[in-house]
Amino acid sequence: MADLNTYEKLNEDIQFTEEDTIELLKLSEKEILVLILSELKKITENTQKK
């Protein structure tokens, strides 16, 4: 299980420009879910390596 520091670091890494935000708002619900799941998979893989 990841500790609080891991979540704080992830929070710092997640920053969107106005352009990024506009593009994200154009996505469908299904596309957003796919993005979330792929990010969760990356996070899981990175935390398991440690």
C-alpha positions in Angstrom: 0.0 0.0 0.0 1.3 3.5 -0.9 2.0 5.9 1.9 0.8 9.5 2.2 4.0 10.8 0.6 3.3 8.9 -2.5 -0.1 10.5 -2.8 1.4 14.0 -2.1 3.9 13.5 -4.9 1.2 12.3 -7.3 -0.9 15.4 -6.4 2.1 17.6 -7.2 2.7 15.9 -10.6 -0.9 16.4 -11.7 -1.1 19.9 -13.1 -3.0 20.9 -16.2 -2.7 23.9 -18.4 -5.8 25.7 -19.6 -5.3 24.0 -23.0 -5.1 20.5 -21.3 -8.3 21.3 -19.3 -10.2 22.3 -22.4 -9.2 19.1 -24.2 -10.2 17.0 -21.2 -13.6 18.6 -21.1 -14.2 17.5 -24.6 -13.8 13.8 -23.7 -16.7 11.4 -23.3 -17.3 9.6 -20.0 -16.0 6.4 -21.5 -12.7 8.1 -22.6 -12.3 9.6 -19.2 -12.7 6.3 -17.5 -10.1 4.7 -19.8 -7.7 7.5 -18.9 -8.3 7.0 -15.2 -7.8 3.3 -15.4 -4.6 3.6 -17.4 -3.2 6.0 -14.8 -4.2 3.8 -12.0 -2.5 0.9 -13.7 0.7 3.0 -14.0 0.6 4.0 -10.4 0.0 0.4 -9.2 3.0 -0.8 -11.3 5.2 2.0 -10.0 4.3 1.4 -6.3 4.8 -2.4 -6.7 8.4 -1.8 -8.0 9.4 -0.2 -4.8 
